């Protein structure tokens, strides 16, 4: 089978499959080779055109261990998105210089593997611990939805979304209710696989909310492993409640809450909230994920993807805020650092895709392929997404 690889403004290359390779130092059995971990950070081990030679081997070796070692090299040591991009670009260029030594098909698949891992890293988002002021009201111009059963409570200023609402679809949709201090967290809808809402064309900030129910089927993976928003993928990292980042708070008194140390950056009020949010979060146990969206078809379309047989989504609320207004979600500095503007992400991904395209253009003819400016075809991957990178 064939996976079509379009050349586009953000990376989405298919993950590489099974293969064998050899390097100048000698042949390596791709089925049995152990992952090379002597240089999992820049500067360690023998270098191959700016990237450790061990990482070239890992990129061309089929094993879960090699994938994890490769991923650790790209994103480890708290690497910034810019550092991830630089490491990936150098590694792709190093793979390109293996032309004539490694098989062309293997090189194409290895390049695809590096690109896919990098795209996953840059597309990653994390769930933030969420506290909600009881007197919170959404700002004018914000779409505010409160999910739950028909007889559930509705937070003031929000519109109720119940099972059967045309804006939500899924195979096992149910309304749930449980005691909680916050109307936004006291009930919700499980089993949602898609949310579609009408908006004017433009750029938006979507805040999707959930609650820690203490039930692994619902709170262990409440938004799935990936959200596609108008077709753009966002990988959800550290989805378990114990791994949620601290902390965020929906409030109308953000500037007063963070005091003189607060900042207004990237559309958020951000600063140390002391014990206020912690006290509320301890009682409410909420979580939220923030995603940017560009609507050019008068619609925001969220797909929640990646649930096991015994797990479902659980959504309690959603805000859709215009990007040109300050968010109602106040963030701690730690939570603020988890967010990356969409234009920055796409620009970094474009750098990696451009590096990959330059090498593929040289290597593809050796594999009997004729690359074009719009698409390249590579063999379909043979392992699951879960094998590519750990969720920790």
ABEGO torsion letter per residue (X at the ends): XBBBBBBBABBABBBBBBBBBBBAAEBBBAAABBBBAABABBGBEBBBGGBBAAAAAAAABBBAAAAAAAAAAAABGGBBAAAAAAAAAAAAAAAAAABGABBAAAAAAAAAAAAAAAAAAAABBBBBBBBBBAABBBBBGBBBBBBEBAABBBBBGBBBBBBGBAABBEABBBBBBBBBABAAAABBBBGBABBBBBBBBEBBBBBBBBBBAGBAAAAABAAEABBBBGGBBBBBBGABAAABBOBBBBBAAAAAAAEAABBBBGGBBBEBAEAAAAAAAAAAGBBBBBBBBBBAAGBBBBBBBGBBAABBBBBABBBBBBAABBBABBBBAAAAAABBBAAAAAAAAAAAAAAAAAAAAAAAAAAGBBBBAABBBBBBBABBAAAABBAX
